[in-house]
Each structure stands twice: as C-alpha cells, then as structure tokens.
Amino acid sequence: MLYITIQELEAAINYWRNQSPAVGDELRLCPEAAALAKPYALMIVQGSQRMPLDVLDELARTAIQTFNRLTQS
C-alpha cells in the first residue's frame, strides 16, 4: 500500500495554488488544491503523518500524481 505524507500534501497544495491562485471574494481554491485540502485537514485533526493513497478521491489522487510527475526528476 502506498502512502502520502502530510508534508507531500502540503507541497502539492502549494504547487497547485501557485499554478492557479485562489479566486473570488471567498478566495476559492482551484479544484486540485481543494481536493487535497480535505485530506490535509483530516490529517491535521487526527494528528496523522501519512495516509494511504487509496483513500483519496479520484481528483485528489490525480492531483497528487500529477504534482509528483511534474516536480520529481
């Protein structure tokens, strides 16, 4: 089973926020950052340092996989 760490989630959220900054008066996150923010918040509340990738929804999993592919050489 593959895992994602809280640090990796934070880096991916920051990457997507840089690619597509928040918009509107409510500073709405782009879909990728928003999808990753949910498991990130859950990890903070639970005090977790990692979570299985297979618990992420499809958009969050795609966002983290794309982030990894684009940023890791």
N, C-alpha and C positions, 0 to 999 in steps of 0.2 A: 504494500500500500504506500502510495506517495503522499507526502505531507507538504504543506505550505506553512512557513513561519510567519509570525506577526511582523517581523522586520521586512520580509519579502512582500507581504500585503501592503505595508506602508509605502515601500518603494514603488510598487506598482500603482497605487493610488496617486502618489505624487507625479509619476510619469504621465498618467492619463490626465491629471489636472493640468500639467504643463502643455500637453498636446491639445487639450480642449478646455480652456478655463471655464469656471462657473459663470452662469448667465442669469439674467433677470434680477429683479429686486430681491428674490429669495436666495440668490446665488446657487441655483440648481446645478448639481454636478452632471457631467456627461454620463451617459448610460454605463460605460465601463467603470468609471470611478464609483458611481452609485452602487453598482453590483458588488464591488469589492468592499465598499464601506460597511455593508451589512455584516459580513462575516468578521471584519476587523473589529467592529463594535462588540459583537458577540464574544470574541476572544478577549477583549479588554474586560468586559463584565465578568466573564468566567475565570479570568486570570490565566488563560491558556497561552502557551508559547507557540503552539503549532496545531494544525487541524488537517484532517485528511482531505485531499483534493476532491475525492468523490462525493463529499457533502456539499460542495459548491454547486450553485445552479449553473445552467449552461452558459449564460452570459458572463458570469464571474470566472468560470473555468476558461472560457475563450479569452477573456481579458488578461488573465494571468499568464496563459500560454503564449499569447501574442507579445506581451511585455517581455517574457523570458526570451523568446526568439529574437526580438528586436534589440535587446540590450546585452545579451550574452554573446561574446565572440569566441 
